[in-house]
Amino acid sequence: MNKQATKTKNRTEGTIIKNRAVLFIGIFLGALIILVAPLSHIGLSKKNESVEKYKAELNQPIKELQDQIIALHSDYDNGIISAEDYVVGSDRINNTITTLKNNNKNLIKTKVDEARVFGWTTTRKFIIGLGIRLPFLIFSIIISMLIARDKSRDSNLKRAFFLLQTSCYAISFYVIIWCFWYVQDYPLEVYWYAMLAFCVLAGAFTTYAFRYYESNVYKIIKLKGSFLNFIVEIRNKHYKPILRKAMIQGLYDEVYQEEIKKETKEFDNRLRDKAEELIS
């Protein structure tokens, strides 16, 4: 049993190391998100390229009209046209420019709305909005992990922790959902109350699920250890001593003893496989 105990111990230590590695990777990714998310907008354009290109296209006719005013002024300076013709011509062109600019404002507004990213005017603004809100959720998970390590049996303290986690998850879900929300078919207040109610319920559910998972994982680990010890105890303190005494006292003939040894070996292998399944 020494070899099996050593192997079982190594498997257990391997499982512990694996769990610690997964936990470390999770913590590292969380820290990376907290560090990078608020700064991920750096390097992105401050303007929407498609909107800027559309503005340039709309401004082209205005630029051409402005060039005509410059040409009229040049003709007036050179005595080609009279002052009256210059004033009349420039006023007419300016009126056209004013009309185009007013029309362009509505066209640009429509283009901006079409080019929005989840309601944000540019991708940079969307990334800024999401980047400063995403750490809220990571901080909430960190708080849950820290609270999970608290073994206090104080019921009032547990209720306070539950309320704290629910509040953290609720505000985290709220700000993240708001970052993606851009449809408005009803009054804004309706969305506020609906999102607030949903986020509180989602926060409470997440907190309960986290606590349930932590509690049951601890119970399962404890149960595995107890059951494994029970199996080893049955094998070493009850099953093998009884079998050894029976064989020493010659209760069975040699052929039957060989069959018993074979079955015992199969039983040991089966027991070892089950023990490895428990700790894997």
C-alpha positions as CSV (number, residue, x, y, z in Angstrom):
1,M,0.0,0.0,0.0
2,N,3.0,2.3,0.4
3,K,3.4,2.6,-3.4
4,Q,-0.3,3.3,-3.8
5,A,-0.2,5.8,-0.9
6,T,2.7,7.6,-2.5
7,K,1.0,7.6,-5.9
8,T,-2.2,8.9,-4.3
9,K,-0.3,11.6,-2.5
10,N,1.4,12.7,-5.7
11,R,-1.9,12.8,-7.5
12,T,-3.4,14.9,-4.7
13,E,-0.5,17.3,-4.8
14,G,-0.8,17.4,-8.5
15,T,-4.5,18.3,-8.3
16,I,-3.7,21.0,-5.7
17,I,-0.9,22.5,-7.9
18,K,-3.3,22.4,-10.9
19,N,-6.0,24.3,-9.0
20,R,-3.5,26.8,-7.7
21,A,-2.3,27.3,-11.3
22,V,-5.8,27.9,-12.5
23,L,-6.4,30.3,-9.7
24,F,-3.2,32.2,-10.4
25,I,-4.1,32.5,-14.1
26,G,-7.6,33.8,-13.2
27,I,-6.1,36.3,-10.8
28,F,-3.5,37.4,-13.4
29,L,-6.1,37.8,-16.1
30,G,-8.3,39.8,-13.6
31,A,-5.3,42.1,-12.8
32,L,-4.6,42.5,-16.5
33,I,-8.1,43.5,-17.3
34,I,-8.1,46.1,-14.4
35,L,-4.8,47.5,-15.7
36,V,-5.4,47.4,-19.5
37,A,-9.2,48.0,-19.9
38,P,-9.2,51.6,-18.8
39,L,-6.3,52.4,-21.1
40,S,-7.2,50.2,-24.1
41,H,-8.6,53.3,-26.0
42,I,-5.1,54.8,-26.3
43,G,-4.1,54.8,-30.0
44,L,-7.6,54.7,-31.3
45,S,-8.8,57.6,-33.5
46,K,-10.7,60.3,-31.7
47,K,-13.0,60.8,-34.7
48,N,-15.2,58.5,-36.7
49,E,-13.4,58.0,-40.1
50,S,-16.6,57.3,-42.0
51,V,-18.3,60.5,-40.6
52,E,-15.2,62.6,-41.4
53,K,-15.1,61.3,-44.9
54,Y,-18.8,62.1,-45.4
55,K,-18.2,65.6,-44.0
56,A,-15.4,66.2,-46.5
57,E,-17.7,65.1,-49.4
58,L,-20.5,67.5,-48.2
59,N,-18.0,70.3,-47.8
60,Q,-16.7,69.9,-51.3
61,P,-19.6,71.9,-53.0
62,I,-19.3,74.6,-50.3
63,K,-15.6,74.9,-51.0
64,E,-16.3,75.3,-54.7
65,L,-18.8,78.1,-54.0
66,Q,-16.3,79.8,-51.8
67,D,-13.8,79.7,-54.6
68,Q,-16.4,81.4,-56.8
69,I,-16.7,84.2,-54.3
70,I,-12.9,84.6,-54.4
71,A,-13.0,84.7,-58.2
72,L,-15.8,87.3,-58.1
73,H,-13.7,89.4,-55.8
74,S,-10.7,89.1,-58.1
75,D,-12.9,90.2,-61.1
76,Y,-14.1,93.2,-59.1
77,D,-10.5,94.1,-58.2
78,N,-9.5,93.9,-61.8
79,G,-12.4,96.0,-62.9
80,I,-14.0,93.2,-64.9
81,I,-17.4,93.4,-63.0
82,S,-19.0,96.3,-61.2
83,A,-19.5,96.6,-57.4
84,E,-23.1,95.9,-57.8
85,D,-22.5,92.7,-59.7
86,Y,-20.0,91.6,-57.1
87,V,-22.4,92.3,-54.2
88,V,-25.4,90.6,-56.0
89,G,-23.3,87.6,-57.0
90,S,-21.6,87.1,-53.6
91,D,-24.9,87.4,-51.8
92,R,-26.5,84.8,-54.0
93,I,-23.5,82.4,-53.5
94,N,-23.5,83.1,-49.7
95,N,-27.2,82.3,-49.5
96,T,-26.6,79.0,-51.3
97,I,-23.7,78.2,-49.0
98,T,-25.9,78.9,-45.9
99,T,-28.6,76.6,-47.3
100,L,-26.1,73.8,-48.0
101,K,-24.6,74.1,-44.5
102,N,-28.1,73.9,-42.9
103,N,-28.9,70.8,-45.0
104,N,-25.5,69.3,-44.2
105,K,-26.1,69.6,-40.4
106,N,-29.1,67.2,-40.7
107,L,-27.3,64.9,-43.1
108,I,-24.2,64.7,-40.8
109,K,-26.4,64.1,-37.7
110,T,-28.1,61.2,-39.6
111,K,-24.7,59.8,-40.6
112,V,-23.4,60.1,-37.0
113,D,-26.4,58.1,-35.8
114,E,-25.9,55.4,-38.4
115,A,-22.2,55.1,-37.6
116,R,-22.6,54.8,-33.8
117,V,-21.0,51.9,-31.9
118,F,-23.6,50.7,-29.4
119,G,-24.9,54.3,-29.2
120,W,-21.4,55.9,-28.9
121,T,-20.3,58.3,-31.5
122,T,-16.9,56.7,-32.0
123,T,-15.2,53.3,-31.2
124,R,-12.8,55.2,-28.9
125,K,-15.6,56.5,-26.8
126,F,-17.2,53.0,-26.6
127,I,-13.9,51.4,-25.5
128,I,-13.4,54.2,-22.9
129,G,-16.9,53.6,-21.6
130,L,-16.5,49.9,-21.4
131,G,-12.9,50.0,-20.1
132,I,-13.7,52.1,-17.1
133,R,-16.8,49.9,-16.2
134,L,-15.4,46.4,-16.7
135,P,-13.1,46.6,-13.6
136,F,-16.3,47.0,-11.5
137,L,-17.2,43.4,-12.3
138,I,-13.6,42.2,-11.6
139,F,-13.6,44.0,-8.3
140,S,-16.9,42.4,-7.4
141,I,-15.5,38.9,-8.1
142,I,-12.4,39.8,-6.0
143,I,-14.7,40.8,-3.1
144,S,-16.5,37.5,-3.4
145,M,-13.3,35.5,-3.4
146,L,-12.1,37.4,-0.2
147,I,-15.4,36.9,1.5
148,A,-15.4,33.1,0.6
149,R,-12.2,32.8,2.7
150,D,-14.0,34.1,5.7
151,K,-15.1,31.2,7.9
152,S,-17.1,33.3,10.4
153,R,-20.4,31.7,11.6
154,D,-21.9,35.1,12.5
155,S,-25.3,35.1,10.7
156,N,-25.5,38.9,10.8
157,L,-22.1,39.2,9.2
158,K,-23.0,36.7,6.5
159,R,-26.2,38.8,5.7
160,A,-24.1,41.9,5.5
161,F,-21.6,40.2,3.1
162,F,-24.5,39.0,1.0
163,L,-25.9,42.5,0.7
164,L,-22.4,43.9,-0.1
165,Q,-21.8,41.4,-2.9
166,T,-25.3,41.8,-4.3
167,S,-24.8,45.6,-4.4
168,C,-21.4,45.2,-6.1
169,Y,-22.7,42.8,-8.8
170,A,-25.9,44.9,-9.3
171,I,-24.0,48.1,-10.0
172,S,-21.4,46.2,-12.1
173,F,-24.1,44.6,-14.3
174,Y,-25.9,48.0,-14.5
175,V,-23.0,50.0,-15.8
176,I,-21.9,47.3,-18.3
177,I,-25.4,46.8,-19.7
178,W,-25.8,50.5,-19.9
179,C,-22.6,50.7,-22.0
180,F,-24.2,48.4,-24.6
181,W,-27.7,49.8,-24.4
182,Y,-28.7,52.2,-27.2
183,V,-32.3,51.3,-28.1
184,Q,-35.0,53.6,-26.7
185,D,-38.6,52.7,-27.6
186,Y,-40.0,53.7,-24.2
187,P,-39.4,56.6,-21.8
188,L,-35.9,56.6,-20.3
189,E,-37.3,56.1,-16.8
190,V,-38.8,52.7,-17.8
191,Y,-35.4,51.5,-18.8
192,W,-33.7,52.7,-15.7
193,Y,-36.2,51.0,-13.4
194,A,-36.2,47.8,-15.5
195,M,-32.4,47.6,-15.6
196,L,-32.1,48.4,-11.9
197,A,-34.5,45.6,-11.0
198,F,-32.9,43.1,-13.3
199,C,-29.4,44.0,-12.1
200,V,-30.4,43.6,-8.4
201,L,-31.9,40.2,-9.1
202,A,-28.9,39.2,-11.3
203,G,-26.6,40.4,-8.5
204,A,-28.4,38.4,-5.8
205,F,-28.4,35.3,-8.0
206,T,-24.7,35.6,-8.8
207,T,-23.9,36.1,-5.2
208,Y,-26.0,33.1,-4.2
209,A,-24.5,31.0,-7.0
210,F,-21.0,31.9,-6.0
211,R,-21.6,31.1,-2.3
212,Y,-23.4,27.8,-3.2
213,Y,-20.5,26.8,-5.4
214,E,-17.9,27.6,-2.8
215,S,-19.8,25.9,-0.1
216,N,-20.4,22.7,-2.1
217,V,-16.9,22.5,-3.5
218,Y,-15.6,22.6,0.1
219,K,-18.1,19.9,1.1
220,I,-17.2,17.8,-1.9
221,I,-13.5,18.0,-1.2
222,K,-14.1,17.1,2.5
223,L,-16.4,14.2,1.5
224,K,-13.8,12.9,-1.0
225,G,-11.1,13.0,1.7
226,S,-13.3,11.2,4.3
227,F,-14.5,8.6,1.8
228,L,-11.0,7.9,0.6
229,N,-9.8,7.4,4.2
230,F,-12.7,5.1,4.8
231,I,-11.8,3.0,1.8
232,V,-8.2,2.7,2.9
233,E,-9.3,1.9,6.4
234,I,-11.6,-1.0,5.2
235,R,-8.8,-2.4,3.1
236,N,-6.0,-2.2,5.6
237,K,-7.7,-2.8,8.9
238,H,-10.6,-5.1,8.0
239,Y,-10.4,-6.8,4.6
240,K,-6.7,-7.7,4.4
241,P,-6.2,-8.9,8.1
242,I,-9.3,-11.2,7.8
243,L,-8.0,-12.6,4.5
244,R,-4.5,-13.0,5.8
245,K,-5.6,-15.0,8.9
246,A,-7.8,-17.3,6.8
247,M,-4.9,-18.1,4.5
248,I,-2.4,-18.6,7.3
249,Q,-4.7,-21.0,9.1
250,G,-5.0,-23.0,5.9
251,L,-8.8,-22.7,5.6
252,Y,-8.5,-22.9,1.9
253,D,-6.5,-25.3,-0.4
254,E,-3.7,-24.0,-2.6
255,V,-5.8,-23.7,-5.8
256,Y,-8.5,-21.7,-4.0
257,Q,-5.8,-19.5,-2.3
258,E,-4.4,-18.7,-5.7
259,E,-7.9,-17.7,-6.9
260,I,-8.3,-15.5,-3.8
261,K,-4.9,-13.8,-4.4
262,K,-6.0,-13.1,-8.0
263,E,-9.3,-11.7,-7.0
264,T,-7.6,-9.7,-4.2
265,K,-5.2,-8.2,-6.7
266,E,-8.1,-7.3,-9.0
267,F,-9.9,-5.8,-6.0
268,D,-6.8,-3.7,-5.1
269,N,-6.5,-2.5,-8.7
270,R,-10.2,-1.5,-8.7
271,L,-9.9,0.2,-5.4
272,R,-6.8,2.1,-6.5
273,D,-8.6,3.3,-9.7
274,K,-11.6,4.5,-7.7
275,A,-9.3,6.2,-5.2
276,E,-7.5,8.0,-8.1
277,E,-10.9,9.0,-9.6
278,L,-11.8,10.6,-6.2
279,I,-8.7,12.8,-6.1
280,S,-8.5,13.7,-9.8
